């Protein structure tokens, strides 16, 4: 969710300008197992994972109750329509649907939601490197200290030299059993360490980490190289991205409408119990507690939130370790409404890439409006720094963006912010893995434990995307229907 660099920015300015790597998408259509006994199922969380699981189970005739702590469905799908003018809106969470995400497309069609192609932003990319503002140009090199050979290769050649072989090595990230032992070396080191080990100069590393690599987790020095390469391989397979017409939240809202009498909002689960006979969820409502019982429970809450839920008896030690160690990326998103799209007459795209974990994106879903919206997007240490600042975060975002877009303060009309670390039911934006964690934690995250099943973007091979959340929910539903969950 959220880290949705446009394909042009992904290929040209921010990450791997290499040939698209074929990836096998998840399949939207699946044949449910043969109908078995009718089961009672509790689903914790009404994000896309929980909604998909509940929908498929109800379609198969099972009795489902969805427990949602918030007063709305959607989880980290969050469309903001206020305080914007002219009917404009922004996506504080999930925003795009790549054409390879067939499961997301399947559910959008199921809900009769049109998907509109996202056009490439015309104009040049702006860069901020070492505090210097640079307009994209083949004649103006970025001020990185490159070796003579790297200078000869140029930006595209540098990416092809250091990254193309790695993308090919990653293989099919959706294949059963991925990643195999042959990829362990890529998981043991950070992305920056891997580049250095392949001979990249400090300047080349700085160039290659601009954009998305520093927006995943705590950046290229902290994230598993394999984690980042998986994401890069999947993105490189995308030819066109789409947006849900009218706002991404229309998808969870449409699914929730099909389950309206089965969802209980304002129902945070504080304790989960299971034994040989049943599984129970203890829900806190005001000053009282109530207990619901079922045959199975599908838990879709992010692991940082799950840490605060008591589970009796305790889960196996290795599963507790996965819950304790898995992290979500700190993300701060600021949406700045402007009187006009002032950057366009200057021949600029509105996209800014920097040598910090911070970027600016143009976000104007209705081109008929003369107004514009710029998103200031920070991750990792930058996002946490902003959250701790005593200055108004929105005004801080305006001031920092003005260093590369000096007209912004005069054009600024107002805006909105979303700091995902401060969301008590998320505690971060999207999953990331430190070196060594993918090989050790991936087999554990989505593994069922007795009557408990686990779903969510973190329990998928497309973390951070609606596709991953939906796929994990479908998987959990199939496990219940097939009788594979413990009894």
Secondary structure, DSSP 4 states (H G I P E B T S, - for coil): ------HHIIIIIIS--SPPPP--PPPS---PPPP-S--EEEEE--SHHHHHHHHHHHHTT-EEEEE-SSSSS-TT--EE-SS-STT--EESS---EETT-HHHHHHHHHTT--EEE-PPPPSEEEEEETTEEEE--TTS-------HHHHHHHHHHHHHHHTHHHHHHH--TTSTTPSPGGGHHHHSSBHHHHHHHTT--HHHHHHHTTTGGGGSTT-TTTBBHHHHHHHHHHHHT-S-EEEETT-THHHHHHHHHTTGGGEESS-EEEEEEE-SS-EEEEEEETTEEEEEEESEEEE-S-HHHHTTSEEESPPPHHHHHHHHH-EE--EEEEEEEESS-TTGGGTEEEEEEESSSEEEEE--S-TTSS-EEEEEEEEHHHHHHHHH-SS-HHHHHHHHHTTT-TTHHHHEEEEEEEEGGG-TTTSSSSEE-BTTHHHHHHHHHT--BTTEEE-SGGGSSSTTSHHHHHHHHHHHHHHHHHT-S--
